[in-house]
Amino acid sequence: MSQITVNADLCKKDGVCVAVCPSRTLALNAKGFPEEVAGSSCIFCGHCVAACACGALTHTGLPQEPFLPALKRLPAASVIDGFLMSRRSVREFKQEPVAKETLETLLDVARRAPTASNSQKLHWIVVGDAAKVHALSAETVSWARGAGFGSAMLQQWQKGNDPVLRGAPAVVVACTPKDYAWGKADCAIALTFLELAAEARGLGVCWAGYLTHVAGVHAPIREMLSVPEGYAVQGGLMLGERKYAYRLIPPRKPLSVQWV
Ligand SMILES: Cc1cc2nc3c(=O)[nH]c(=O)nc-3n(C[C@H](O)[C@H](O)[C@H](O)COP(=O)(O)O)c2cc1C
């Protein structure tokens, strides 16, 4: 039975829902109304409903939550460019915890990130307790010591600094099933959404590369994070209130680009 229903009174037969459907699940029938094509495979992206200007479509296969209004006017491109370029990896945090509501909002933004074939296979782990974050750093350093890896990291740790998670009050980790081919890409995109949403709220963020790597090779880290069986840690972020502001945007290497 079709999961997409069309209200014939509202439908203007403009075919927009058919045009935006990535899997060609919809086609116009002889009367000009959209209908589901037998044997097609909907990826449940919701585009048909989201693009229909007359509100004629409903899709019962989507999560049972309301569609949100899309932005009618984007912020000026110069504002967005400036925001993106002003993002910095922040490694000095105040000790205040990040409010759970804030973390929930950030995760909700990250939930809207694209995933391959709209698969939405991400599982998130949030460590919102600075003592637990510190314990993760300690275990990462302990692994590094045993593996003969990262002498600069070990020296920093001995001096009382945290080179792994930088004394952040919170860490967010993204996982996917181990056998899911697009796990790294999906998580990197979703974490980037989360990072930018956090920056937009004045929080400082830094990618947790050491933790991500060590979670892949050292079971105690996965146990401390309670990574579900069959899942792999694909990336993580440390975040908290930033101690310092950045006045300038640093230069980058010149672009390496070829136009074909
Ligand atoms: C995948 C990835 C992993 C990273 N891991 C760490 C890390 O473990 N610790 C850290 O201090 N910075 C980490 N960084 C931050 C980079 O060092 C940083 O992005 C780079 O120096 C450029 O600085 P910017 O982000 O302020 O522009 C990581 C960045 C990426 C993209």
The ligand as an ORCA input file, in Angstrom:
! r2SCAN-3c Opt
* xyz 0 1
  C      39.731     14.937     11.685
  C      40.390     15.951     12.587
  C      40.961     15.542     13.771
  C      41.526     16.473     14.627
  N      41.995     16.058     15.834
  C      42.479     16.968     16.714
  C      42.906     16.560     18.020
  O      42.827     15.387     18.397
  N      43.369     17.514     18.852
  C      43.450     18.824     18.494
  O      43.885     19.641     19.285
  N      43.058     19.250     17.263
  C      42.555     18.353     16.369
  N      42.112     18.765     15.135
  C      42.114     20.188     14.802
  C      43.159     20.570     13.735
  O      44.435     20.550     14.314
  C      42.771     21.963     13.208
  O      41.585     21.847     12.470
  C      43.831     22.603     12.343
  O      45.006     22.844     13.088
  C      43.372     23.923     11.736
  O      42.986     24.847     12.753
  P      41.511     25.461     12.771
  O      40.546     24.306     12.906
  O      41.476     26.397     13.921
  O      41.299     26.161     11.472
  C      41.554     17.853     14.254
  C      40.940     18.250     13.066
  C      40.366     17.328     12.254
  C      39.668     17.794     11.004
*
